[in-house]
Amino acid sequence: MKRFWMWVNPAVADAPVLYASLSGHGGYARFVSEQLSSASRDFLSMAPPLTHTALVSSQLQFPELRLIEYDCGKLQALARLLRRLYVNKHRCLIFTQMSRMLDVLQAFLSYHGYQYFRLDGTTGIEQRQAMMERFNADTKIFCFILSTRSGGVGVNLTGADTVIFYDSDWNPTMDAQAQDRCHRIGQTRNVTIFRLISERTIEENILRKAIQKRRLGEMAIDEAGFTPEFFKQSDNIRDLFDGDVDVGDVATVEGPKSQKDVEKVMATLEDEQDVIAAKMLLAETRADKAEFDESRNVNAGESSASIFQSHLDSEEPMDEKYIELISQFPKGWEVPW
């Protein structure tokens, strides 16, 4: 046989026939079932055993799995590519943008008998890890179908050496991250990238825009001087770590030398009412400490009020924790006593 024709007719049905039955709907259903069985036996008895399947297929048009790839040129090209990769003992990753396309690829791979895994946004984290470990360890699993934007972090599929982009993303960085899931540390083979593009479709425009974005990024990195040569020049960040600068050339600023100087500097930055309130609070705290200090000899006639006044009039510098307390007072805070 050198030439042949293949056709698929629409569904064929007999003309409607009216039957009158006195036994109700149950009797009518039994009568129709018997008529259908008798007509089927007569029809199949007339056809040879080798041709009755083709005759039935030409009369009844049902969803045919064998035609799943003939409605799309990409699937035809993918079928030939997968057949060649499978014969040469390669393993592949197939990326697409839509989960609906993953359903089509799933039916396509099931029809051709390839073992595969599927990963999309609905796949749980624990299930993802289990599938990745099994795919990398089991060479019988030929293919892994994924959505481009799912599983970007922690996905390591070094068991594959071929990446197939069924459709491209507008952002070239997303495709680069997707193909890097195969080309990671631990990959010992050369990774081959395939991209399927349909001619005279919007996919050509998508690919063109993605190339322009990638070139724009390369221009920003290379032509702006962000290269290894930039760090070898004299006036760059390496000068910060040379240590050849004379310390005497660096201008120094004198800071406060004592705690009392620190207290005066902090007082200049606060309002007058805040400074007075903080000073009174510090004096009260010191008076409480002195009143309950057993090691200190306090006169019998000395009251807590006199101790508080003595600390208030003292010139001793404030501690750092009280200086920090001053900065936490709100503006315009008034002393409650």
Secondary structure, DSSP 8 states (H G I E B T S, - for coil): ---------------------SSHHHHHHHHHHHHHHHHHHHHHHHS-TTTHHHHHHHH-----GGGTTTT-HHHHHHHHHHHHHHHTT--EEEEES-HHHHHHHHHHHHHHT--EEEE-TTS-HHHHHHHHHHHHH-TT--EEEEETTS--SS---TT--EEEESS--SSHHHHHHHHHTTSSTT--S--EEEE---TTSHHHHHHHHHHHHHHHHHHHHHTTT-SGGGGGSSSSGGGGGT--S-GGGS-------SHHHHHHHHHHTS-HHHHHHHHHHHHHHHHHHHHT-TTS---TT--HHHHHHHHHH------HHHHHHHHHS-TT-----
